[in-house]
Amino acid sequence: MKLYDLPASPNARRVRIFIAEKGLEIPMEPVDMAAGENKTKEYLAKNSLGRMPLLELDDGIHIAESIAICRYLENIHPENPLFGKNELDQAIVEMWQRRMEFIFLNPIINVFRHTHEMWKGQLTQIAKVAEVESEEVKTKMDWLNTELEGNQFIAGDNYTVADITAQCAFVMGKAAIGIRIPEELTNLSAWWSLVTSRPTARA
């Protein structure tokens, strides 16, 4: 088993954190996107979209998309569950995972794509899209701060894939586009301190 990785990618980061939380040892091969390694015939034969992360199994099967990879790893290593402990718990974790992806991760990635130099010439950058998405993310931080009242973690009492997704979104927001969690959002700030202090946070 091997993971084709893109170190700066928030989607690849959530797989790396997931692997670290599970205590797994999976070899990782960085793919140099800037050099076009993801567009070679060899790589496109593994993932026709040319994206990372990509999990290569010992029998040559490839699994793309970060959550699909995490679900596979959860199924073959169910100890220390990160998708929920029972049917209800799994549904709640799934609900919050999707919310964190749609409300924070995808919009933050969009802001990056529509503002950063590396995307110039690769897509039509629209400043208004970045502006609207950025403001919406900031508004939704207030909402998440309220939702975290009385909870250590996003989906309840336990650290889950929902926390990993939000964590990766806010790491990218801070590092790439300057969106930071305001100190006055005390519940969200406390959650951020808690998840970023975990040994797996720098995976």
ZASE-132274 format. One record per atom (N, C-alpha, C): residue number from 1; residue in one letter; atom name; y, z, x. Coordinates in Angstrom, 2 decimals. Last residue first. Layout:
<rs>
  seq  type  atom        y        z        x
  NUM     A    CA        Y        Z        X
...
</rs>
This chain:
<rs>
  seq  type  atom        y        z        x
  203     A     N    16.10    10.77     0.86
  203     A    CA    14.99     9.82     1.07
  203     A     C    15.48     8.38     1.11
  202     R     N    17.76    12.84     0.47
  202     R    CA    18.15    11.87     1.48
  202     R     C    17.05    10.85     1.77
  201     A     N    16.51    14.49    -1.41
  201     A    CA    17.75    13.80    -1.78
  201     A     C    18.17    12.71    -0.79
  200     T     N    14.37    16.10    -0.92
  200     T    CA    14.11    14.67    -1.13
  200     T     C    15.37    13.85    -1.32
  199     P     N    15.25    18.73    -0.84
  199     P    CA    14.84    18.09     0.41
  199     P     C    14.65    16.57     0.29
  198     R     N    18.18    19.18    -2.88
  198     R    CA    16.73    19.07    -2.77
  198     R     C    16.36    18.35    -1.47
  197     S     N    20.85    19.05    -3.17
  197     S    CA    20.37    20.03    -2.20
  197     S     C    18.84    19.99    -2.05
  196     T     N    21.33    17.35    -5.21
  196     T    CA    21.59    16.85    -3.86
  196     T     C    21.19    17.83    -2.77
  195     V     N    20.77    18.93    -7.43
  195     V    CA    19.87    17.82    -7.11
  195     V     C    20.10    17.30    -5.69
  194     L     N    22.84    20.93    -7.29
  194     L    CA    21.42    21.29    -7.35
  194     L     C    20.53    20.14    -6.90
  193     S     N    25.21    19.52    -7.34
  193     S    CA    24.91    20.39    -6.19
  193     S     C    23.43    20.71    -6.12
  192     W     N    24.91    18.33    -9.88
  192     W    CA    25.01    17.51    -8.68
  192     W     C    24.67    18.32    -7.43
  191     W     N    25.00    20.59   -11.57
  191     W    CA    23.79    19.75   -11.52
  191     W     C    23.78    18.93   -10.23
  190     A     N    27.62    21.38   -11.05
  190     A    CA    26.52    22.28   -10.71
  190     A     C    25.21    21.52   -10.62
  189     S     N    28.98    19.17   -12.10
  189     S    CA    29.12    19.49   -10.67
  189     S     C    28.00    20.41   -10.20
  188     L     N    28.32    19.39   -14.77
  188     L    CA    27.88    18.22   -14.03
  188     L     C    27.96    18.46   -12.52
  187     N     N    29.58    21.82   -15.34
  187     N    CA    28.14    21.67   -15.55
  187     N     C    27.59    20.51   -14.75
  186     T     N    32.31    21.32   -14.68
  186     T    CA    31.54    22.35   -13.97
  186     T     C    30.03    22.21   -14.15
  185     L     N    34.52    19.33   -14.17
  185     L    CA    33.29    19.16   -14.96
  185     L     C    32.23    20.06   -14.34
  184     E     N    36.38    19.79   -12.23
  184     E    CA    36.54    20.52   -13.49
  184     E     C    35.35    20.31   -14.44
  183     E     N    35.76    18.02   -10.18
  183     E    CA    35.39    19.43   -10.03
  183     E     C    35.46    20.19   -11.34
  182     P     N    34.41    14.84   -11.10
  182     P    CA    35.55    15.76   -11.03
  182     P     C    35.09    17.22   -10.98
  181     I     N    32.44    12.82    -9.13
  181     I    CA    32.36    13.79   -10.23
  181     I     C    33.54    14.75   -10.10
  180     R     N    33.91     9.65    -8.21
  180     R    CA    33.36    10.97    -7.90
  180     R     C    33.34    11.86    -9.13
  179     I     N    33.97     6.45    -7.15
  179     I    CA    33.91     7.25    -8.38
  179     I     C    33.20     8.56    -8.07
  178     G     N    34.00     4.66    -4.97
  178     G    CA    34.94     5.77    -5.02
  178     G     C    35.01     6.54    -6.32
  177     I     N    32.13     2.74    -4.56
  177     I    CA    33.29     2.37    -5.37
  177     I     C    34.25     3.54    -5.61
  176     A     N    30.17     3.70    -2.75
  176     A    CA    30.53     2.28    -2.78
  176     A     C    31.81     1.96    -3.53
  175     A     N    29.82     6.50    -2.90
  175     A    CA    29.83     5.83    -1.60
  175     A     C    30.43     4.43    -1.66
  174     K     N    29.96     7.20    -5.65
  174     K    CA    30.78     7.89    -4.65
  174     K     C    30.93     7.06    -3.38
  173     G     N    28.12     5.46    -6.83
  173     G    CA    29.49     5.55    -7.32
  173     G     C    30.43     6.16    -6.29
  172     M     N    25.78     6.04    -5.44
  172     M    CA    26.40     4.74    -5.27
  172     M     C    27.85     4.77    -5.73
  171     V     N    25.41     8.65    -6.40
  171     V    CA    25.49     8.40    -4.96
  171     V     C    26.18     7.07    -4.71
  170     F     N    25.21     8.17    -9.12
  170     F    CA    26.39     8.87    -8.63
  170     F     C    26.54     8.77    -7.12
  169     A     N    22.72     6.81    -9.23
  169     A    CA    23.94     6.20    -9.76
  169     A     C    25.17     6.85    -9.16
  168     C     N    20.98     8.71    -8.20
  168     C    CA    21.20     7.46    -7.45
  168     C     C    22.45     6.73    -7.94
  167     Q     N    21.19    10.63   -10.27
  167     Q    CA    21.51    10.98    -8.88
  167     Q     C    21.83     9.73    -8.07
  166     A     N    20.12     9.25   -12.43
  166     A    CA    21.54     9.66   -12.43
  166     A     C    22.02     9.97   -11.03
  165     T     N    17.46     8.96   -11.49
  165     T    CA    18.28     7.80   -11.84
  165     T     C    19.76     8.14   -11.81
  164     I     N    16.67    11.63   -11.14
  164     I    CA    16.66    10.71   -10.00
  164     I     C    17.56     9.52   -10.28
  163     D     N    16.80    12.60   -13.74
  163     D    CA    17.70    13.15   -12.72
  163     D     C    17.80    12.21   -11.52
  162     A     N    14.72    11.09   -14.80
  162     A    CA    16.06    10.96   -15.37
  162     A     C    17.11    11.49   -14.40
  161     V     N    12.49    11.98   -13.49
  161     V    CA    12.99    10.66   -13.12
  161     V     C    14.37    10.41   -13.72
  160     T     N    13.28    15.52   -13.19
  160     T    CA    12.49    14.37   -13.61
  160     T     C    13.11    13.07   -13.10
  159     Y     N    13.09    18.99   -13.08
  159     Y    CA    13.61    17.81   -12.40
  159     Y     C    12.71    16.63   -12.73
  158     N     N    13.10    20.89   -16.16
  158     N    CA    12.45    20.38   -14.95
  158     N     C    13.16    19.14   -14.41
  157     D     N    14.30    21.61   -18.52
  157     D    CA    14.12    22.64   -17.50
  157     D     C    13.60    22.11   -16.17
  156     G     N    16.05    18.66   -19.45
  156     G    CA    15.56    20.00   -19.80
  156     G     C    15.43    20.91   -18.61
  155     A     N    16.95    16.30   -18.44
  155     A    CA    16.00    16.22   -19.55
  155     A     C    15.42    17.58   -19.92
  154     I     N    18.75    17.21   -16.41
  154     I    CA    19.20    16.33   -17.48
  154     I     C    18.26    16.31   -18.68
  153     F     N    18.73    20.74   -15.57
  153     F    CA    18.44    19.34   -15.33
  153     F     C    18.71    18.51   -16.57
  152     Q     N    19.65    23.17   -16.51
  152     Q    CA    19.73    22.89   -15.08
  152     Q     C    19.62    21.40   -14.81
  151     N     N    21.64    23.77   -19.41
  151     N    CA    20.48    23.12   -18.78
  151     N     C    20.70    22.93   -17.29
  150     G     N    23.96    24.73   -20.51
  150     G    CA    22.75    25.54   -20.67
  150     G     C    21.50    24.94   -20.04
  149     E     N    25.29    21.59   -20.77
  149     E    CA    25.55    23.00   -21.05
  149     E     C    24.23    23.73   -21.32
  148     L     N    24.92    18.90   -20.54
  148     L    CA    24.25    19.76   -19.55
  148     L     C    24.49    21.25   -19.80
  147     E     N    26.58    17.74   -22.39
  147     E    CA    25.14    17.74   -22.66
  147     E     C    24.38    18.67   -21.72
  146     T     N    29.05    17.94   -21.06
  146     T    CA    28.81    18.72   -22.28
  146     T     C    27.31    18.84   -22.57
  145     N     N    28.60    16.11   -19.00
  145     N    CA    28.96    17.49   -18.67
  145     N     C    28.70    18.40   -19.87
  144     L     N    28.27    13.78   -20.43
  144     L    CA    27.11    14.37   -19.76
  144     L     C    27.37    15.81   -19.37
  143     W     N    30.97    13.41   -21.32
  143     W    CA    29.87    13.56   -22.28
  143     W     C    28.67    14.24   -21.63
  142     D     N    32.26    13.08   -18.87
  142     D    CA    32.64    14.19   -19.76
  142     D     C    31.53    14.49   -20.75
  141     M     N    31.03    10.73   -18.06
  141     M    CA    30.84    11.94   -17.27
  141     M     C    31.20    13.18   -18.09
  140     K     N    32.05     8.86   -19.81
  140     K    CA    30.69     9.36   -20.07
  140     K     C    30.34    10.55   -19.17
  139     T     N    34.50     8.34   -18.59
  139     T    CA    34.45     8.96   -19.93
  139     T     C    33.09     9.58   -20.19
  138     K     N    33.62     7.10   -16.26
  138     K    CA    34.38     8.35   -16.17
  138     K     C    34.38     9.09   -17.50
  137     V     N    32.43     4.81   -17.36
  137     V    CA    31.62     5.76   -16.58
  137     V     C    32.32     7.11   -16.51
  136     E     N    34.69     3.58   -18.46
  136     E    CA    33.62     4.04   -19.34
  136     E     C    32.73     5.05   -18.64
  135     E     N    36.13     2.89   -16.17
  135     E    CA    36.70     3.86   -17.12
  135     E     C    35.64     4.42   -18.05
  134     S     N    34.33     1.00   -15.09
  134     S    CA    34.72     2.20   -14.34
  134     S     C    35.26     3.28   -15.26
  133     E     N    34.28    -1.01   -17.02
  133     E    CA    33.05    -0.27   -16.71
  133     E     C    33.37     1.04   -16.00
  132     V     N    36.97    -1.90   -16.86
  132     V    CA    36.43    -1.35   -18.11
  132     V     C    35.19    -0.50   -17.85
  131     E     N    37.10    -2.80   -14.17
  131     E    CA    38.03    -1.79   -14.69
  131     E     C    37.48    -1.10   -15.93
  130     A     N    35.13    -4.76   -14.03
  130     A    CA    35.04    -3.58   -13.18
  130     A     C    35.91    -2.45   -13.70
  129     V     N    36.21    -6.57   -15.88
  129     V    CA    34.88    -5.99   -16.11
  129     V     C    34.73    -4.71   -15.31
  128     K     N    38.58    -7.28   -14.63
  128     K    CA    38.64    -6.53   -15.89
  128     K     C    37.29    -5.89   -16.21
  127     A     N    37.78    -8.82   -12.44
  127     A    CA    38.38    -7.50   -12.22
  127     A     C    38.38    -6.65   -13.48
  126     I     N    34.99   -10.54   -11.93
  126     I    CA    36.00   -10.36   -12.97
  126     I     C    36.54    -8.95   -12.87
  125     Q     N    33.49   -12.91    -9.88
  125     Q    CA    33.95   -11.53   -10.00
  125     Q     C    35.11   -11.44   -10.98
  124     T     N    30.84   -14.85   -10.17
  124     T    CA    32.24   -14.87   -10.56
  124     T     C    32.68   -13.43   -10.79
  123     L     N    28.79   -14.55    -7.22
  123     L    CA    29.00   -14.51    -8.66
  123     L     C    30.49   -14.57    -8.94
  122     Q     N    28.99   -15.26    -4.60
  122     Q    CA    27.64   -15.19    -5.17
  122     Q     C    27.68   -15.09    -6.69
  121     G     N    31.63   -15.20    -3.89
  121     G    CA    30.92   -16.46    -3.70
  121     G     C    29.52   -16.46    -4.27
  120     K     N    31.37   -11.80    -3.21
  120     K    CA    32.27   -12.94    -3.34
  120     K     C    31.51   -14.22    -3.01
  119     W     N    29.77    -9.70    -2.63
  119     W    CA    29.40   -10.49    -3.79
  119     W     C    30.31   -11.68    -4.01
  118     M     N    30.89    -8.35    -0.49
  118     M    CA    29.59    -8.99    -0.28
  118     M     C    29.17    -9.90    -1.44
  117     E     N    33.24    -7.16    -1.45
  117     E    CA    33.32    -8.39    -0.68
  117     E     C    31.97    -9.12    -0.59
  116     H     N    33.16    -5.80    -4.78
  116     H    CA    32.85    -5.74    -3.35
  116     H     C    32.82    -7.12    -2.70
  115     T     N    33.62    -6.07    -7.55
  115     T    CA    34.72    -5.67    -6.66
  115     T     C    34.42    -5.84    -5.18
  114     H     N    31.43    -6.62    -9.08
  114     H    CA    32.68    -7.30    -9.44
  114     H     C    33.85    -6.93    -8.54
  113     R     N    29.44    -4.99    -8.03
  113     R    CA    29.29    -6.45    -7.96
  113     R     C    30.61    -7.18    -8.21
  112     F     N    30.45    -2.43    -8.68
  112     F    CA    30.25    -2.84    -7.29
  112     F     C    30.20    -4.36    -7.16
  111     V     N    30.32    -2.52   -11.45
  111     V    CA    31.61    -2.32   -10.80
  111     V     C    31.53    -2.79    -9.35
  110     N     N    27.52    -2.77   -11.74
  110     N    CA    28.42    -3.84   -12.18
  110     N     C    29.79    -3.74   -11.53
  109     I     N    26.64    -0.28   -10.84
  109     I    CA    26.24    -1.48   -10.10
  109     I     C    27.15    -2.65   -10.46
  108     I     N    27.76     1.20   -12.92
  108     I    CA    28.24     1.42   -11.55
  108     I     C    27.86     0.23   -10.67
  107     P     N    26.26     0.24   -15.17
  107     P    CA    27.70     0.02   -15.07
  107     P     C    28.25     0.20   -13.66
  106     N     N    23.60     1.12   -14.35
  106     N    CA    23.93    -0.30   -14.51
  106     N     C    25.43    -0.56   -14.47
  105     L     N    23.96     4.03   -14.21
  105     L    CA    23.51     3.22   -13.09
  105     L     C    23.92     1.75   -13.22
  104     F     N    25.13     4.97   -16.81
  104     F    CA    25.69     5.20   -15.48
  104     F     C    25.25     4.18   -14.43
  103     I     N    23.95     3.99   -19.13
  103     I    CA    25.30     4.56   -19.21
  103     I     C    25.94     4.72   -17.84
  102     F     N    21.40     3.03   -18.46
  102     F    CA    22.33     2.17   -19.19
  102     F     C    23.77     2.68   -19.15
  101     E     N    20.27     5.19   -17.01
  101     E    CA    20.25     3.83   -16.48
  101     E     C    21.34     2.98   -17.14
  100     M     N    20.56     7.38   -18.66
  100     M    CA    21.16     7.43   -17.32
  100     M     C    21.23     6.04   -16.70
   99     R     N    19.09     6.47   -20.89
   99     R    CA    20.52     6.76   -21.00
   99     R     C    21.19     6.75   -19.63
   98     R     N    16.54     6.32   -19.79
   98     R    CA    17.20     5.10   -20.26
   98     R     C    18.71     5.32   -20.40
   97     Q     N    16.12     9.06   -19.27
   97     Q    CA    16.05     8.08   -18.19
   97     Q     C    16.78     6.81   -18.59
   96     W     N    16.22    10.14   -21.83
   96     W    CA    17.28    10.46   -20.87
   96     W     C    17.29     9.51   -19.68
   95     M     N    13.88     8.99   -22.98
   95     M    CA    15.19     8.86   -23.62
   95     M     C    16.32     9.07   -22.62
   94     E     N    11.91     9.89   -21.19
   94     E    CA    12.18     8.46   -21.32
   94     E     C    13.55     8.22   -21.94
   93     V     N    12.02    12.65   -21.72
   93     V    CA    12.36    12.16   -20.37
   93     V     C    12.70    10.67   -20.43
   92     I     N    11.15    12.57   -24.37
   92     I    CA    12.48    13.09   -24.06
   92     I     C    12.94    12.61   -22.68
   91     A     N     8.56    11.58   -24.06
   91     A    CA     9.52    10.85   -24.88
   91     A     C    10.95    11.29   -24.57
   90     Q     N     7.41    13.58   -22.50
   90     Q    CA     7.52    12.22   -21.96
   90     Q     C     8.53    11.40   -22.75
   89     D     N     7.44    15.72   -24.28
   89     D    CA     8.22    15.81   -23.05
   89     D     C     8.44    14.42   -22.46
   88     L     N     5.60    14.77   -26.15
   88     L    CA     6.99    15.01   -26.53
   88     L     C     7.89    15.04   -25.31
   87     E     N     3.22    14.53   -24.54
   87     E    CA     3.76    13.42   -25.30
   87     E     C     5.23    13.60   -25.65
   86     N     N     3.83    16.26   -21.39
   86     N    CA     3.04    15.97   -22.58
   86     N     C     3.76    14.89   -23.38
   85     K     N     5.46    16.23   -19.12
   85     K    CA     4.16    16.90   -19.05
   85     K     C     3.27    16.63   -20.25
   84     G     N     7.38    13.66   -17.44
   84     G    CA     7.10    14.56   -18.55
   84     G     C     5.67    15.05   -18.54
   83     F     N     7.63    12.20   -15.18
   83     F    CA     7.90    11.49   -16.43
   83     F     C     7.61    12.37   -17.65
   82     L     N     6.80    13.64   -13.09
   82     L    CA     8.24    13.36   -13.12
   82     L     C     8.63    12.55   -14.35
   81     P     N     4.34    16.10   -12.33
   81     P    CA     4.80    15.00   -13.18
   81     P     C     6.32    14.88   -13.21
   80     N     N     2.49    17.12   -10.25
   80     N    CA     3.95    17.20   -10.18
   80     N     C     4.59    16.09   -11.01
   79     E     N    -0.13    14.67   -10.54
   79     E    CA     0.32    16.02   -10.21
   79     E     C     1.84    15.99    -9.97
   78     P     N    -0.80    11.98   -10.85
   78     P    CA    -0.18    12.69   -11.99
   78     P     C     0.29    14.10   -11.68
   77     H     N    -0.97     9.34    -9.36
   77     H    CA    -0.74    10.67    -8.77
   77     H     C    -0.05    11.55    -9.82
   76     I     N    -1.22     7.18   -10.93
   76     I    CA    -2.30     7.39    -9.97
   76     I     C    -2.15     8.71    -9.22
   75     N     N     1.05     7.47   -12.57
   75     N    CA    -0.28     7.36   -13.18
   75     N     C    -1.40     7.61   -12.18
   74     E     N     3.15     7.47   -10.75
   74     E    CA     2.92     8.65   -11.60
   74     E     C     1.50     8.63   -12.16
   73     L     N     2.97     4.87    -9.78
   73     L    CA     2.70     6.00    -8.87
   73     L     C     2.45     7.29    -9.64
   72     Y     N     3.70     3.50   -12.11
   72     Y    CA     2.39     3.28   -11.50
   72     Y     C     2.02     4.45   -10.59
   71     R     N     6.31     4.45   -12.46
   71     R    CA     5.29     4.72   -13.48
   71     R     C     3.88     4.54   -12.91
   70     C     N     7.56     3.39   -10.17
   70     C    CA     7.46     4.84   -10.35
   70     C     C     6.39     5.21   -11.38
   69     I     N     7.38     0.65   -10.74
   69     I    CA     6.74     1.20    -9.54
   69     I     C     6.53     2.70    -9.71
   68     A     N     8.96     0.57   -13.04
   68     A    CA     7.55     0.15   -13.11
   68     A     C     6.77     0.70   -11.92
   67     I     N    11.41     1.32   -11.95
   67     I    CA    10.75     2.23   -12.89
   67     I     C     9.28     1.86   -13.07
   66     S     N    11.97    -0.92   -10.20
   66     S    CA    11.82     0.45    -9.71
   66     S     C    11.09     1.39   -10.66
   65     E     N    10.41    -3.96    -9.84
   65     E    CA    11.22    -3.12   -10.75
   65     E     C    10.91    -1.64   -10.49
   64     A     N     7.06    -5.17    -9.07
   64     A    CA     8.51    -5.12    -8.90
   64     A     C     9.11    -4.22    -9.97
   63     I     N     4.06    -5.14    -7.50
   63     I    CA     4.76    -4.55    -8.63
   63     I     C     6.24    -4.47    -8.29
   62     H     N     1.41    -7.27    -6.53
   62     H    CA     2.78    -6.79    -6.30
   62     H     C     3.38    -6.28    -7.60
   61     I     N    -1.82    -7.30    -5.02
   61     I    CA    -1.00    -7.30    -6.23
   61     I     C     0.37    -6.71    -5.91
   60     G     N    -3.34    -6.91    -2.74
   60     G    CA    -2.40    -8.03    -2.77
   60     G     C    -1.59    -8.16    -4.03
   59     D     N    -4.81    -4.66    -2.61
   59     D    CA    -5.53    -5.86    -3.04
   59     D     C    -4.61    -7.07    -3.16
   58     D     N    -2.98    -2.70    -1.96
   58     D    CA    -3.95    -3.09    -0.93
   58     D     C    -4.70    -4.37    -1.30
   57     L     N     0.27    -3.67    -3.25
   57     L    CA    -0.98    -2.91    -3.28
   57     L     C    -1.96    -3.47    -2.26
   56     E     N     3.65    -3.39    -2.75
   56     E    CA     2.49    -4.25    -2.46
   56     E     C     1.25    -3.39    -2.39
   55     L     N     6.54    -3.07    -4.57
   55     L    CA     5.35    -2.35    -4.09
   55     L     C     4.20    -3.34    -3.94
   54     L     N     9.88    -3.51    -3.93
   54     L    CA     8.65    -4.20    -4.33
   54     L     C     7.48    -3.44    -3.72
   53     P     N    13.32    -2.88    -4.87
   53     P    CA    12.08    -2.63    -4.16
   53     P     C    10.92    -3.44    -4.73
   52     M     N    14.42    -6.26    -4.33
   52     M    CA    13.76    -5.06    -3.85
   52     M     C    14.17    -3.90    -4.75
   51     R     N    13.98    -9.76    -5.20
   51     R    CA    14.62    -8.45    -5.26
   51     R     C    13.76    -7.36    -4.64
   50     G     N    13.20   -12.38    -5.76
   50     G    CA    13.77   -12.06    -4.46
   50     G     C    14.45   -10.72    -4.40
   49     L     N    11.90   -13.30    -7.92
   49     L    CA    13.32   -13.01    -8.10
   49     L     C    14.00   -12.61    -6.79
   48     S     N     9.28   -13.48    -7.10
   48     S    CA    10.02   -14.74    -7.30
   48     S     C    11.50   -14.53    -7.56
   47     N     N     7.69   -11.81    -4.77
   47     N    CA     8.57   -11.51    -5.90
   47     N     C     9.51   -12.70    -6.08
   46     K     N     5.93   -13.22    -3.09
   46     K    CA     5.59   -11.86    -3.52
   46     K     C     6.41   -11.44    -4.75
   45     A     N     7.16   -15.57    -2.64
   45     A    CA     5.78   -15.64    -3.12
   45     A     C     5.31   -14.27    -3.61
   44     L     N     9.49   -14.72    -1.53
   44     L    CA     9.54   -15.19    -2.91
   44     L     C     8.15   -15.37    -3.50
   43     Y     N     8.61   -14.22     1.09
   43     Y    CA     8.96   -13.10     0.22
   43     Y     C     8.98   -13.53    -1.25
   42     E     N     8.00   -16.82     2.00
   42     E    CA     6.98   -15.76     2.06
   42     E     C     7.32   -14.61     1.11
   41     K     N    10.37   -18.22     1.76
   41     K    CA     9.22   -18.64     0.96
   41     K     C     8.17   -17.54     0.89
   40     T     N    13.20   -15.96     1.61
   40     T    CA    12.22   -16.78     2.34
   40     T     C    11.06   -17.13     1.41
   39     K     N    14.95   -14.25     0.51
   39     K    CA    14.94   -15.61    -0.04
   39     K     C    13.97   -16.53     0.70
   38     N     N    15.03   -11.91     1.87
   38     N    CA    14.48   -11.85     0.51
   38     N     C    14.42   -13.23    -0.16
   37     E     N    16.38   -12.51     4.17
   37     E    CA    14.93   -12.32     4.26
   37     E     C    14.27   -12.30     2.88
   36     G     N    19.10   -12.91     4.47
   36     G    CA    18.36   -13.81     3.59
   36     G     C    16.86   -13.65     3.64
   35     A     N    20.64   -11.14     5.78
   35     A    CA    20.09   -12.22     6.59
   35     A     C    19.24   -13.19     5.77
   34     A     N    21.13    -9.37     3.74
   34     A    CA    22.26   -10.09     4.32
   34     A     C    21.80   -11.28     5.16
   33     M     N    18.62    -8.24     3.34
   33     M    CA    19.16    -9.15     2.32
   33     M     C    20.31    -9.98     2.88
   32     D     N    16.03    -7.39     5.02
   32     D    CA    17.43    -7.67     5.35
   32     D     C    17.97    -8.72     4.39
   31     V     N    13.95    -4.88     4.00
   31     V    CA    14.20    -6.31     3.87
   31     V     C    15.69    -6.54     4.08
   30     P     N    11.82    -2.44     5.50
   30     P    CA    13.16    -2.85     5.06
   30     P     C    13.27    -4.37     5.02
   29     E     N     8.89    -1.21     4.46
   29     E    CA     9.39    -2.31     5.28
   29     E     C    10.76    -2.73     4.75
   28     M     N     7.02     1.77     4.57
   28     M    CA     8.15     1.03     4.01
   28     M     C     8.63    -0.02     4.99
   27     P     N     3.99     3.43     3.64
   27     P    CA     4.77     2.66     4.62
   27     P     C     5.86     1.84     3.94
   26     I     N     3.90     6.46     2.03
   26     I    CA     3.75     5.03     1.80
   26     I     C     4.60     4.29     2.83
   25     E     N     2.82     9.42     1.26
   25     E    CA     3.15     8.71     2.50
   25     E     C     2.85     7.23     2.27
   24     L     N     4.12    11.71    -1.20
   24     L    CA     3.27    10.59    -0.78
   24     L     C     3.75    10.01     0.54
   23     G     N     5.36    13.70    -2.68
   23     G    CA     4.73    14.05    -1.42
   23     G     C     3.82    12.97    -0.89
   22     K     N     6.81    13.22    -4.89
   22     K    CA     5.36    13.25    -5.07
   22     K     C     4.62    13.67    -3.79
   21     E     N     9.30    13.08    -3.74
   21     E    CA     9.02    14.18    -4.68
   21     E     C     7.52    14.33    -4.91
   20     A     N     9.01    10.66    -2.34
   20     A    CA     9.19    11.92    -1.60
   20     A     C     8.88    13.12    -2.49
   19     I     N     8.85     8.85    -4.46
   19     I    CA     7.74     8.96    -3.50
   19     I     C     7.81    10.29    -2.75
   18     F     N    11.41     9.27    -5.56
   18     F    CA    10.20     9.52    -6.36
   18     F     C     9.00     9.72    -5.45
   17     I     N    13.02     8.39    -3.45
   17     I    CA    13.08     9.79    -3.87
   17     I     C    11.84    10.15    -4.67
   16     R     N    12.25     5.67    -3.46
   16     R    CA    12.04     6.50    -2.26
   16     R     C    12.08     7.99    -2.61
   15     V     N    13.09     4.89    -6.00
   15     V    CA    11.67     4.84    -5.67
   15     V     C    11.37     5.71    -4.45
   14     R     N    15.82     5.23    -5.72
   14     R    CA    15.11     6.08    -6.69
   14     R     C    13.61     6.03    -6.49
   13     R     N    16.44     3.35    -3.74
   13     R    CA    16.57     4.77    -3.45
   13     R     C    15.79     5.61    -4.46
   12     A     N    16.16     0.97    -5.09
   12     A    CA    15.18     1.29    -4.04
   12     A     C    15.23     2.77    -3.71
   11     N     N    18.40     1.30    -6.73
   11     N    CA    17.07     1.16    -7.33
   11     N     C    15.97     1.44    -6.32
   10     P     N    20.50     1.39    -4.92
   10     P    CA    20.21     2.58    -5.72
   10     P     C    18.84     2.51    -6.38
    9     S     N    20.22     0.05    -1.63
    9     S    CA    20.06    -0.18    -3.07
    9     S     C    19.78     1.12    -3.82
    8     A     N    20.18     0.33     1.08
    8     A    CA    21.43     0.65     0.38
    8     A     C    21.31     0.56    -1.14
    7     P     N    17.49    -0.43     1.89
    7     P    CA    18.01     0.93     2.06
    7     P     C    19.24     1.28     1.25
    6     L     N    15.11    -1.87     0.29
    6     L    CA    16.48    -2.25     0.59
    6     L     C    17.26    -0.94     0.68
    5     D     N    11.62    -2.45     1.00
    5     D    CA    12.75    -1.57     0.71
    5     D     C    14.08    -2.27     1.00
    4     Y     N     8.39    -2.67     0.01
    4     Y    CA     9.48    -3.48     0.57
    4     Y     C    10.77    -2.85     0.06
    3     L     N     5.81    -0.51     0.64
    3     L    CA     7.01    -0.69    -0.16
    3     L     C     8.00    -1.55     0.61
    2     K     N     2.26    -0.79     0.47
    2     K    CA     3.49    -0.87     1.25
    2     K     C     4.66    -1.11     0.31
    1     M     N    -1.19     0.00     0.84
    1     M    CA     0.00     0.00     0.00
    1     M     C     1.25     0.00     0.89
</rs>
